[in-house]
């Protein structure tokens, strides 16, 4: 009869617990902010579209006409009916 006990389950459990503790301590500064990033690139069949911040405006090119100068929203459901 083999009286030697295997410590494999306890070792795995201890390593997993250690990993959870280390992850919670090092990743505990999540403040809900994504970024900062230099640019966002959207890939498509016709090529890539890169959106970035140029002179505090959303831009997709270097020209002045490739920038967002103002954004507006309106409800169009009544106008369409």
BELRA-V881192 format. One record per pair of residues at least 4 apart in sequence whose C-alpha atoms are under 7 Angstrom apart, sorted by the first residue. I is the first residue (numbers start at 1). J is the second residue. Records with the same first field share a line. If there is no record, write none. Layout:
I: J  J
//
This chain:
7: 11
8: 12
9: 13
10: 14
11: 15
12: 16
13: 17
14: 18
15: 19
16: 20
17: 21
18: 22
19: 23
20: 24
21: 25
22: 26
23: 27
24: 28
38: 52
39: 50  51  52
40: 50  51  52
41: 48  49  50  51
42: 48  49  50
43: 47  48  49
44: 48
49: 60
50: 60
51: 58  59  60
52: 58  59  60
53: 57  58  59
54: 58  59
57: 67  68  69
58: 67  68
59: 66  67  68
60: 66  67
61: 66
62: 66
76: 80
77: 81
//
